[in-house]
Amino acid sequence: MSNRSSEIFKKAQAIFPGGVNSPVRAFKSVKKTPFIVEKGEGAYLTDVDGNSYIDFVCSWGPLVLGHANEEVVAAITEQLSKGTSYGATCELEVTLGNLIKKYYPSMEMLRFVNSGTEAAMSILRLARGFTGNNKIIKFSGCYHGHVDSLLVQAGSGLATLSLPGSAGVPEHFVKDTLISQFNNLESVEKHFEENKNQICAIILEPIMGNAGFIKPKDNFLKSLRELCDKNNALLIFDEVMTGFRVAPGGAQEIYDVKPDLTMLGKVVGGGLPVGVFGGRKEIMEHLAPIGAVYQAGTLSGNPLAMSAGLATLKNWVENDNFSKTQKFTQSLVQAFREFSNDHSMQVDSEGTMFGIFFGEEPVESFEDALKTDTEKFINFFDLALKNGLYFAPSPYEAGFLSVSHDNEVMEKTYKKLEEVFSSL
Ligand code: KE4
């Protein structure tokens, strides 16, 4: 029986490659036709055929207050009557910027952009402009947006589609991109030995969320800090996904490691397009108009997105909704471990972000993640969706909760999960 989702998806396929405006939404790796969304409300997504799902994707992280949160809607509505974009500085940018600085003291100065990709592109150019070096170390499985020189052994959609890199990126764009393995310090030391005084920075997701969910071991992050100090290289934390998610102050707060530069996104826009990068003042002052590193954006810092970001952060960290949601995230991990006792799973979380792998072995790198049981993940995803639970449609993504994932929603979730694992 055809339904509205498949009818609309067919029309989407006629005009968008793969029927989507971002590859991971195509449900390709889980071998299904994606549902078409009619609306989001709190912890729920409802498709055009009236099916509702408890949403553990939360728009890939931004929606810490759930869909259509009333404070965020009110803030956007109020701003709408005063205009959406000025192309000139407004106080909202300063207010949101200072709120971010309060939780990220390493970001002595910052600049707003419109996506995580733009933040990555800008931070890379700034690191090269400041140090005068071109080589960059990244980690296999880390994804920093679709920046040409970072689309090498990246995670997220590339891992989902088993793409080693991207067509259309000229060899000379990636010749300065050196690849290491997450949690493998020697693989980083080697690059510094072989490329003395040529490496401008290390960039990484301090907790990986684009190869599935993978935490740094022991003193991995502290050791990267020491390596950068010893080799005059910058340490860049991509906290687009972990920022305000794993802790209000991100992974840098949890592991007490101070990066030279940080990029944020997702949560800071509360569902509207916002990215931000920042760090040490002496580095940031190399940016135009006071420095020689050019970077710009028509809608950067626009008041509409700023108002959404402010309403989101205020209600998330200032109202202590973060710690409430963290508790429910921990209980979800507990439920996974309890119901899956016949299936070997690796389940872990940090703050309000979690991840699941099917397999016996702990997952400490992208290489480990590639060895997990993806067929079992596909079956799990399919059964979960049939039971009204929507997890990320890829084994190489993470999961998220919002303040709307309250006691009532999570009780329903546990019942559904028990059903899923009884038929898996
Ligand atoms: P955007 O350009 O998509 O706003 O951000 C890129 C980005 C940068 N850094 C990290 C750590 C990220 O996770 C992302 C984007 N994350 C993916 C999901 N894993 C976005 C979803 C998508 O690509 O559709």
Residues whose N, C-alpha, C, O or C-beta is under 5 A from the ligand:
A	BS01	KE4	S22 V24 W60 S115 G116 T117 Y143 H144 G145 S156 E205 G209 N210 D238 V240 M241 G265
